[in-house]
Amino acid sequence: MRLSSSTVPIVVLAATLVPATLGRSTAAPAGDLVLKNVIIHDGTGKRGFPGQVRIRGDRIVEVGKSLRTNAQDVVRDEHGLALAPGFIDMHSHADDLILQDLDAENVIRQGVTTVLVGQDGGSMYPLADFLSRLENARAAVNLASMAGHGTLRLHGMEPGNLLRASTPEELAKMKQLLELEMKAGAFGLSSGLEYDPGHFATTEELIELSKIAAASGGFYISHVRDEGNAVYDSFNEIIEIGKGGQLPVEITHIKLATPSVWHSTAKVKALFDEAQKRGVTLLADVYPYTYWESVARVILLDRDYANPEKVGKALADNGGPDRIRFTNYPPDASIVGKTLSEVAASWQMKPVDAYIRILQETMPPKEETGIMGESMIDDDVRWFIAQPQIAFCSDGGLHDLHPRGAGTFPRILGHYVREEKVLPLEAAIYKMTGLPAERLGLRDRGRVAAGFVADLVLFDPATVIDGSKVGDSQAPPKGIPAVMVSGAWVVEDGKVTGAHPGRVLRHSGKVG
């Protein structure tokens, strides 16, 4: 979970070739770059194989067991490291601070070369202007954006009166705005239905807007209305939107987030089967954590924020006061990092009363309170990670207190693949690369093959692991020594190079 106002980053220029034979030089060589002695995981789900890869400019031009080289070529021996396509994050908030942090360090260090932003119903507006500005900004990572449903409501409905169903006239205006955002390059429509103002939209409003996204070949991705007790009602709604809008739909950061729905993954499987029977392409993505980050108000879906009984039930459903931790509290930053139990004890209050006070002191239009809650179980997370049709996401920003922003992809490779053996390495890599590229219609990314853009990651399957954790959320991962975007090294020897070869990716075809 996370409320965002999205931005979209990145960048530019013909990529510059930057490798070196010994050490990591930033000078562009006269010949090609050849990576030898690598185990190639090509992004198709096939087992890795030993080989070599030739890169010219920003493209892969040759892949083989043993490539011929000449005196101009720069040849690098990678000593048996795994080589994979750059990872694609299907739900990112890197856009929030990308203009202030063009290196996007916590993103690229984990092997991510492309992020999909504009999530949870919030996107930059108008998208055309923002993407044009970003093309001049030069960042280290590629960026694609959705158009946010909440953003459309903000600009298409009566100002200050968004917490209701839209009128026919307002819906017509939102359709016009979405058409413009799709022409600007949006990959589809995102919604955040636990959040204001998206929470107040009818299913019919979402279907009608989805038809506009579908007309441009886009898809619909949703932070669904309820990820806990009523999660299956929410899942059924997204299938209804897919059926009515005639487009692929994706449950983003899919989870079973309250005790009443734990251990019900068989019902999730039946849901995917039902969607297929109804002719709906149902997709999903997941992050590898049992805890989430969002705003404090999100646990009370009926908005009855002053009701002690309901607040108490919501706290219990979301891990209890020992598992609710504050990530932002504008009136008093000293409670950031503390649990609700700790804060309540220091205030000499019951946890329910302390939470109600916190909500009352930070209601919109004031800056809101941020929390992390642990309310999922690892058995369910493991099941989601193993499913072949479920891609991966971080739901992370560039400087969040949740460790997912810096650790998602190495955590999957190290903990869930190597240590827990939840899925094979080649399957995980496909779900990080080829699968999301196919969903987004990125025909020249997500593969290690001739003609594809040289977005690549070198990693050691025996040592790769996340370093970020609660209390040290920006710690770098281990076992990912080098990352390349468009033929330029953005990470070398585990360190950020300062190169900014990332590009703005605009949707121009059919996704899903």
C-alpha atoms as one frame of an Amber mdcrd trajectory, in Angstrom:
protein
   0.000   0.000   0.000   1.112   3.504  -0.651  -0.476   6.795  -1.569   1.464
   8.655  -4.196   1.359  11.733  -6.297   3.301  10.474  -9.251   5.938  12.041
 -11.338   7.718  10.511 -14.162  11.370  10.639 -14.808  13.917  10.301 -17.035
  15.748  10.878 -19.877  17.485  10.989 -22.981  20.184  11.122 -25.429  21.814
   8.550 -27.492  23.489   6.264 -25.002  27.204   6.524 -24.535  29.304   3.390
 -24.368  31.329   3.336 -21.207  33.121   0.081 -20.411  36.745  -0.797 -19.927
  38.914  -3.882 -19.949  40.609  -3.479 -16.595  38.685  -1.522 -14.011  35.683
   0.573 -14.970  36.531   3.473 -17.238  34.056   6.122 -18.319  35.787   6.735
 -21.652  33.893   5.599 -24.756  35.882   2.937 -26.656  36.380   2.985 -30.421
  35.154  -0.592 -30.856  32.401  -2.718 -29.391  32.110  -3.931 -25.827  32.240
  -7.709 -25.465  31.256  -9.324 -22.169  32.760 -12.796 -21.932  32.597 -15.607
 -19.412  29.013 -14.825 -18.380  26.071 -17.126 -17.682  23.352 -15.642 -19.843
  19.788 -15.622 -18.531  18.094 -14.245 -21.609  14.747 -13.230 -20.074  12.678
 -15.970 -21.705  12.590 -18.303 -18.706  15.119 -20.706 -20.218  17.998 -21.976
 -18.111  21.125 -19.872 -18.126  23.896 -20.817 -20.533  27.570 -19.814 -20.791
  28.352 -17.332 -23.514  29.411 -13.879 -24.636  27.529 -10.711 -25.539  28.572
  -7.940 -27.939  27.254  -4.415 -27.335  27.518  -1.572 -29.828  26.273   1.823
 -28.706  22.992   1.257 -26.875  22.189  -2.135 -28.447  23.072  -5.774 -28.120
  24.320  -6.836 -31.550  25.462 -10.413 -30.998  25.021 -13.235 -28.483  26.929
 -16.485 -28.742  29.096 -19.096 -27.122  32.342 -17.611 -28.422  32.423 -14.333
 -30.350  35.221 -13.128 -32.592  36.859  -9.921 -31.432  39.303  -7.434 -32.929
  41.865  -4.992 -31.600  39.316  -2.180 -31.249  36.927  -4.173 -29.107  36.892
  -3.796 -25.331  36.662  -7.291 -23.856  35.628  -7.802 -20.242  35.940 -11.109
 -18.464  33.054 -11.296 -15.971  34.338 -14.481 -14.298  31.133 -16.485 -14.439
  28.687 -13.838 -13.223  25.061 -14.127 -14.284  23.993 -11.677 -16.993  20.296
 -10.822 -17.264  18.151  -8.123 -18.842  17.686  -5.103 -16.589  14.831  -5.616
 -14.159  11.490  -3.871 -14.728   9.589  -2.583 -11.683   5.851  -2.733 -12.412
   4.873  -0.334  -9.607   7.313   2.354  -8.542   7.167   5.761  -6.892  10.624
   6.748  -8.064   8.948   9.646  -9.855   8.235  11.451  -6.594  11.829  12.699
  -6.232  13.476  11.841  -9.535  14.220  15.452 -10.461  16.023  15.896  -7.150
  17.825  12.539  -7.391  18.653  11.801 -11.010  20.983   8.966  -9.991  17.989
   7.048  -8.555  20.605   5.178  -6.597  18.461   2.772  -4.624  16.686   1.746
  -7.841  19.666   1.061 -10.089  21.803  -0.603  -7.389  19.313  -3.469  -7.269
  19.442  -4.029 -11.030  16.275  -2.140 -11.957  16.635  -0.315 -15.270  12.980
   0.578 -15.958  10.265   1.787 -13.581   6.514   2.118 -14.186   5.184   5.125
 -12.280   1.974   7.166 -12.147   0.596   4.584  -9.721  -2.213   4.414  -7.151
  -4.261   6.900  -9.161  -1.702   9.730  -9.019   0.331  10.953 -11.987   2.007
  14.134 -13.168  -0.294  16.431 -15.098  -0.293  17.268 -17.916   1.831  14.280
 -18.771   3.027  15.642 -22.114   4.656  18.682 -20.528   6.264  16.698 -17.767
   7.684  14.011 -20.039   9.147  16.659 -22.320  10.870  18.326 -19.370  12.190
  15.023 -18.155  13.749  14.254 -21.501  16.037  17.189 -20.864  16.783  16.189
 -17.274  18.788  12.985 -17.875  18.398  10.366 -15.187  20.003   6.987 -14.680
  16.880   4.853 -15.146  14.217   4.450 -17.843  10.738   5.560 -16.925   7.228
   4.809 -18.176   4.059   6.274 -16.698   0.409   5.475 -16.205  -2.308   8.156
 -16.130  -3.782   8.476 -12.645  -7.528   8.192 -12.087  -7.303  10.411  -8.998
  -5.436  13.006 -11.053  -8.196  12.946 -13.661 -10.764  13.529 -10.899  -8.722
  16.404  -9.525  -8.667  18.172 -12.894 -12.004  17.016 -14.283 -14.411  17.503
 -11.376 -15.645  20.477  -9.396 -12.733  21.699  -7.246 -13.054  20.914  -3.556
 -15.926  18.512  -4.112 -14.269  15.247  -5.150 -15.462  12.873  -2.435 -18.542
  11.695  -4.321 -19.570  10.042  -7.561 -18.890  12.061 -10.695 -21.648  13.619
 -12.764 -22.091  12.685 -16.442 -20.559  16.018 -17.414 -17.555  15.473 -15.156
 -17.046  11.959 -16.467 -17.092  13.294 -20.033 -14.419  15.818 -19.052 -12.268
  13.102 -17.444 -12.539  11.034 -20.625 -11.235  13.953 -22.662  -8.337  14.433
 -20.267  -7.472  10.733 -20.351  -7.426  10.769 -24.152  -4.808  13.524 -23.980
  -2.741  11.635 -21.397  -2.819   8.491 -23.525  -1.683  10.484 -26.570   1.140
  11.874 -24.437   2.437   8.340 -23.890   0.656   6.924 -20.838   0.571   3.109
 -20.787  -2.920   3.038 -19.344  -5.041   4.027 -16.367  -4.067   3.536 -12.722
  -6.362   3.785  -9.717  -5.971   3.895  -5.954  -9.403   2.944  -4.698  -8.526
   2.841  -1.000  -7.542   6.501  -1.252  -9.325   9.786  -1.774 -10.647  10.770
  -4.251 -10.626   7.446  -6.108 -12.484   5.696  -3.283 -15.662   7.546  -4.210
 -15.715   6.522  -7.868 -18.345   4.049  -9.015 -17.394   0.902 -10.880 -19.180
   2.311 -13.909 -16.978   5.427 -13.852 -13.899   3.208 -13.902 -15.289   1.086
 -16.733 -16.040   4.143 -18.848 -12.543   5.543 -18.317 -10.994   2.132 -18.972
 -12.657   2.110 -22.372 -10.646   5.222 -23.247  -7.411   3.525 -22.155  -8.384
   0.431 -24.133  -8.986   2.472 -27.286  -5.293   3.398 -27.226  -4.163  -0.154
 -26.479  -3.544   0.537 -22.777  -4.320  -1.424 -19.635  -5.796  -0.788 -16.184
  -3.795  -1.258 -12.968  -5.374  -0.846  -9.566  -4.618  -0.585  -5.898  -7.976
  -2.205  -5.240 -10.638  -0.902  -2.843  -9.903  -3.280   0.004  -6.813  -5.475
   0.383  -8.109  -7.068   3.582 -11.463  -8.361   4.787 -13.338  -7.510   1.563
 -10.436  -8.223  -0.790 -12.395 -10.698  -2.932 -15.125  -8.145  -3.572 -12.343
  -5.849  -4.769 -10.829  -8.566  -6.971 -14.219  -9.247  -8.516 -14.613  -5.540
  -9.230 -11.374  -5.414 -11.208 -12.551  -8.363 -13.314 -15.816  -6.491 -13.926
 -13.807  -3.441 -15.030 -11.732  -5.589 -17.379 -14.856  -7.151 -18.872 -16.668
  -3.829 -19.265 -13.642  -1.904 -20.474 -12.393  -4.687 -22.740  -8.772  -4.371
 -21.639  -6.187  -6.228 -19.537  -6.370  -5.463 -15.811  -3.685  -5.788 -13.156
  -3.989  -6.122  -9.383  -0.987  -4.198  -8.185   0.989  -5.271  -5.085  -1.490
  -8.120  -4.653  -1.884  -9.197  -1.030  -4.132 -10.833   1.543  -3.739  -8.230
   4.247  -5.932  -9.222   7.202  -6.206 -12.457   9.240  -9.688 -13.251   7.903
  -8.305 -13.848   4.399  -4.917 -15.389   5.193  -4.275 -18.833   3.652  -6.908
 -18.334   0.947  -4.604 -18.473  -2.085  -6.674 -21.325  -3.549  -9.458 -18.769
  -3.870  -7.049 -16.413  -5.664  -6.186 -19.164  -8.131  -9.893 -19.737  -8.755
 -10.227 -15.998  -9.361  -7.648 -16.094 -12.165  -9.407 -19.116 -13.669 -12.759
 -17.324 -13.502 -11.321 -14.229 -15.195 -10.034 -16.382 -18.036 -13.451 -17.993
 -18.457 -14.979 -14.520 -18.690 -12.493 -13.475 -21.356 -10.584 -11.084 -19.083
  -6.797 -10.929 -19.045  -6.127 -10.673 -15.306  -2.571  -9.777 -14.263  -0.893
  -9.039 -10.939   2.375  -7.961  -9.367   3.752  -8.440  -5.844   6.535  -7.256
  -3.555   8.442  -9.678  -1.273   7.509  -8.324   2.158   4.869  -9.042   4.784
   4.550  -5.370   5.693   3.328  -2.353   3.770   3.639   1.425   3.882   0.850
   3.948   3.436  -0.983   6.818   5.120  -2.558   6.311   8.531  -6.117   6.866
   7.291  -6.010   3.889   4.924  -6.893   1.313   7.584 -10.399   2.820   8.024
 -12.153   2.278   4.725 -15.491   3.677   5.895 -13.750   6.938   6.982 -15.209
   6.762  10.521 -11.952   8.032  12.000 -13.263   8.979  15.463 -14.971   5.678
  16.310 -12.853   3.875  18.963 -14.426   0.469  18.309 -13.783   0.651  14.566
 -10.268   2.041  15.034  -9.477  -0.779  17.459 -10.736  -3.409  15.017  -8.769
  -1.824  12.172  -5.582  -1.762  14.232  -6.023  -5.428  15.120  -6.613  -6.326
  11.464  -3.445  -4.507  10.451  -1.002  -6.152  12.816  -1.852  -4.475  16.107
  -0.164  -1.508  17.808   3.171  -3.353  18.108   3.316  -3.749  14.323   2.208
  -0.266  13.281   5.310   1.909  12.859   5.333   5.619  11.953   7.213   6.833
   8.887   5.995  10.424   8.956   4.243  12.612  11.534   4.483  16.356  10.791
   3.473  17.608  14.286   6.281  15.675  15.999   9.064  14.010  13.992  10.386
  12.328  17.150   7.836   9.533  16.818   9.067   8.532  13.348  10.450   5.015
  13.555   8.483   4.186  16.710   5.583   1.768  17.000   2.092   2.817  18.007
   2.566   0.947  21.292   5.687   2.979  22.044   4.024   6.273  21.137   0.913
   5.488  23.191   3.042   4.609  26.214   5.018   7.848  25.943   1.754   9.827
  25.682   0.213   7.811  28.521  -2.743   6.885  26.338  -4.357   3.744  25.039
  -3.155   2.857  21.512  -6.651   3.418  20.062  -6.873   6.901  21.579  -3.349
   7.769  20.442  -4.182   6.703  16.887  -7.375   8.770  16.833  -5.401  11.790
  18.048  -2.785  11.261  15.333  -5.479  11.018  12.662  -7.262  14.156  13.881
  -4.038  16.172  13.904  -3.074  15.282  10.326  -6.283  15.192   8.330  -6.200
  16.709   4.822  -5.450  19.353   3.736  -2.675  18.990   6.325   0.296  16.767
   5.542  -0.711  13.230   6.463   0.794  10.691   8.828   2.679   7.799   7.229
   2.797   4.295   8.672   4.177   0.836   8.039   1.993  -2.076   9.060   2.768
  -5.790   9.122  -0.437  -7.638   8.321   0.469 -10.261   5.691   1.971 -13.706
   6.222   4.940 -15.229   4.447   3.029 -18.313   3.259   0.788 -16.103   1.132
   3.674 -13.927  -0.083   5.612 -17.058  -1.121   2.616 -18.312  -3.093   2.247
 -15.032  -4.965   5.969 -14.920  -5.744   5.864 -18.430  -7.209   2.948 -17.862
  -9.589   4.066 -17.663 -13.239   1.613 -14.892 -14.187   2.533 -12.580 -11.274
   5.314 -10.070 -11.966   7.289  -8.130  -9.369   7.148  -4.584  -8.074   8.671
  -2.545  -5.274   5.900   0.003  -4.594   8.937   1.947  -3.398  10.200   5.493
  -3.667  13.718   6.854  -3.780  14.070   7.659  -0.077  11.330   5.699   1.702
  11.670   4.220   5.175  10.274   0.933   3.857  13.183  -1.268   2.695  11.364
  -2.374  -0.457  12.551   0.702  -2.353  16.156  -0.523  -2.156  15.779  -4.255
  -1.650  12.899  -5.828  -3.585  14.698  -7.479  -6.490  17.817  -8.746  -4.686
  15.552 -10.026  -1.891  13.617 -12.153  -4.372  16.832 -13.491  -5.946  18.639
 -14.096  -2.671  15.992 -15.011  -0.124  13.130 -16.506  -2.112  15.099 -18.081
  -4.982  18.416 -19.185  -3.440  17.552 -19.666   0.233  13.864 -20.641   0.189
  13.767 -22.199  -3.295  10.284 -20.791  -3.868  10.933 -20.677  -7.630  13.848
 -21.366  -9.994  16.276 -18.588 -10.844  15.350 -18.545 -14.540  11.646 -18.229
 -13.667  12.312 -15.311 -11.320  14.398 -13.531 -13.952  11.651 -13.967 -16.553
   9.134 -12.463 -14.107  11.510  -9.493 -13.623  12.278  -8.961 -17.319  10.558
 -10.701 -20.217   7.139 -10.889 -18.561   6.801  -7.180 -17.667   8.316  -6.174
 -21.030   5.644  -8.217 -22.793   2.913  -6.670 -20.652   4.071  -3.151 -21.438
   4.632  -3.832 -25.124   8.360  -3.023 -24.840   9.453  -4.979 -27.892  13.141
  -4.128 -27.618  13.656  -4.589 -23.868  13.495  -7.459 -21.407  15.729  -9.850
 -23.402  19.404 -10.582 -23.895  19.253 -10.947 -27.665  20.553  -9.230 -30.785
  18.647  -6.017 -31.562  17.508  -5.407 -27.997  18.465  -2.338 -25.977  21.477
  -3.035 -23.741  19.709  -2.701 -20.392  21.631  -5.340 -18.444  22.494  -6.462
 -14.925  25.464  -8.554 -13.774  24.956 -10.418 -10.502  26.246 -13.362  -8.491
  23.449 -15.871  -7.789  25.490 -17.293  -4.883  25.721 -14.009  -2.962  22.990
 -11.649  -4.163  20.818 -10.465  -1.282  19.071  -7.318  -0.078  20.799  -5.128
   2.498  17.936  -2.763   3.296  15.855  -3.310   6.402  13.571  -1.423   8.771
  15.757   1.224  10.370  18.304   1.104   7.515  16.097   1.292   4.450  18.714
   2.632   2.031  21.434   0.037   2.639  22.696  -1.314  -0.701  22.297  -4.924
  -1.794  25.136  -7.392  -2.160  26.079  -9.421  -5.208  25.087  -6.928  -7.941
  28.401  -5.413  -9.113  27.305  -3.814 -12.391  24.189  -2.444 -14.068  23.923
  -1.039 -17.598  21.243   1.214 -19.109  21.248   1.774 -22.876  24.838   0.579
 -23.180  26.228   2.789 -20.390  27.274   1.556 -16.957  25.210   3.204 -14.227
  26.608   0.913 -11.536  30.230  -0.331 -11.574  31.891  -2.391  -8.859  28.720
  -1.866  -6.837  29.038   1.928  -7.009  26.903   4.470  -8.840  28.837   5.991
 -11.758  26.824   9.187 -12.231  25.967   8.290 -15.841  22.433   9.265 -16.867
  21.476   7.287 -19.989  17.859   6.559 -18.971  15.000   7.388 -21.291  11.383
   8.391 -21.114   9.376   5.479 -22.537   6.107   6.422 -24.207   3.373   3.939
 -24.949   2.809   3.563 -28.652   1.105   0.213 -29.139  -0.875  -2.532 -27.440
   0.017  -3.778 -23.962  -0.858  -6.947 -22.094
